[in-house]
Amino acid sequence: MTTNRLANPIKKFALYLILLMICMIIFIPLLITLFASFKTSMQIGSEFALKLPESFNFNNYKVVLEKGKFLQGLGNSLFLIAVSVIINSLLGTMTAYAINRFDFRLKKIILGLFLAGMIMPGMITEISRFTIIKNLGLYNSIWAPIVIYAATNLVQLYIYTQFINGIPKELDESAMLDGSSYFKVFTKMIFPLLLPATATLAIIKAVDVMNDMYIPYLYMPSSTLRTLTTTLMYFSSSKFGSWDYLSAAIILVMLPTLVIYLIFSKYIFKGIVAGAVKG
Amino acid sequence: MKTISMQKNILLFGFLLIPVLLLLMFVLYPLIELVRISFTDWNGMAAQQVYIGFDNYIKMFTDSSDVWLSLRNNGIYFIFHLIMIPLELAIAVLLDSKIRASKFFKSIIFMPYIINGVAISYIFAFFYSPINGGLNGILEALGLESLIQNWLTNDSIVNISLVFVSIWRFSGFHVILFLAGLQSIPQDQFESAKIDGANSIQNFWYIIVPGIKKVLEVILFLNIVGALQVFDIPYIMTQGGPGHASSTFTLYTLETAFKFNSFGMASAMGITMLILIIILNGVQNRLFNLKGVGEE
């Protein structure tokens, strides 16, 4: 911790003032939307945007839930998250174990592939990936995003590597001497010891999948396959897309990630900082 | 021993087969395809793809002012985010000092980064809305009616409006990265500096700046990649409009592919972007090392 001398009360006051102003800049647009979600269209048109709603009128939310198919969207998003996170964690730990504990001929090439995956500009890739997904018969199926989300990336591999390097190799060896196979070493020892890293990466993946827009939008146009995010996009262009209903829909779509954030913020900080700085 | 080495091979094969297949199919092959398609006139559907050499690239550089307009807009995002970096560092230094509730402020400042980007875009579309929008309402309440604008339809300010959303969303993330960098600086460096009678400006240049060099490099890299790939904010809020006034390179590229079915042209743009990222990052690393901000 850097110790700035804050003996001077004026300095201290200025400091808190700055931080409070930043918080205001962050909260004002959010509050306007939150307030609007409890107002009628008439009130939104006539009242000051930051005026508190007269009552917590959940009518907008009711309409949104009835007409917007947001629960279906939530269901699809949760399914995508669950399957992607499980496959991604398994593949990530397996790859990290294989790459860090063994020497083999293709190792450099495989690492090169991961590097290529990292410098590829995200959305641009979809131009050529689109055809591949189509030819595989995955277009307009929930498995299209899953095959994309499930793949391990270099940042994840890096974080797992840090953890695996912290596990003494002697542990593997003594387990082997006791008659375990490599596979057993992985399932009984490495995988459980990697769980803290897996938890962090899983939470970050969940937030990423929940918030992703373009992949589900491009590959799953069918109305029954919409995620929470794409449901919001279609809802905004429907006849219910006026600000009263749309505000309620926005708040509903924000909630899941905010809840994840509030509960797991420690993991999210750790994972995102490690991923960005080390990656 | 033979069984062990066989066991090893089986394990490597079993553990790496799927990850490698996924990489080959969804990373390497698309990259190669992108290069190949960029030399064709493919429309995304026709069975036939005619190779036309560098025509797409030539056309892009000579005959498509909208591409350049879009790329200029990416430049606006880049510059404003660059200007924000010292400010973000300053906020991180504030948060790192011994203040009450610093955890609370930290969580709030980082929060926009976690919120759904599409939701953020709609929130700000509402905020900027000319009819009963929040921003104009606030300006009116403050007696600043003269500043009231059509924030998203006036082509001379639409980009600034969108850049503000991008800053609102990503600055907190940078602050948290800077904070992590600051906290990795060993405390005894400040103590010995204090003994040597260093003032806070010297502390900043000789301890803080070298200490966060790595983080700064990361943020500059993220800024290049991020600014070149801006997509969802303009896509949701303005669809690149009015006209192409707030289009960005990625937005224009994806529009070329999926709206106008010029997959060949779009691939050429995609490859151009990849090259741009590599070049800009190289230049930046060069500049960075020339300045020699601290030695490791």
Interface residues (C-beta under 8 A of the other chain):
Chain A: M1 T2 T3 N4 L6 K12 L15 Y16 I18 L19 I22 C23 I25 I26 F27 I28 P29 L30 I32 T33 A36 I44 G45 S46 F48 A49 L50 L91 M94 T95 Y97 A98 F102 F104 I110 L113 F114 A116 G117 I119 M120 P121 G122 M123 I124 T125 E126 I127 S128 R129 F130 T131 I132 V147 I148 A150 A151 T152 S181 Y182 F183 F186 V207 M210 N211 M213 Y214 L218 L228 T229 L232 M233 S236 W243 L246 S247 I250 V253 M254 T257 L258 I260 Y261 S265 I268 F269 I272 V273 A276 V277
Chain B: Q7 K8 L11 L12 F15 L16 I18 P19 V20 L22 L23 L24 M25 F26 V27 L28 Y29 P30 L31 E33 L34 I37 G44 I91 V93 L94 L95 D96 S97 K98 I99 F105 K106 S107 I108 I109 F110 M111 P112 Y113 I114 I115 N116 G117 V118 A119 Y122 I123 F124 F126 F127 S129 I131 N132 G133 G134 G137 I138 A141 W168 G172 F173 I176 L177 A180 G181 L182 Q183 I185 Q187 F190 S200 I208 K214 V215 V218 L222 V225 L228 Q229 F231 D232 I236 T250 T253 L254 A257 F258 F263 A266 S267 M269 G270 M273 L274 I277 I278
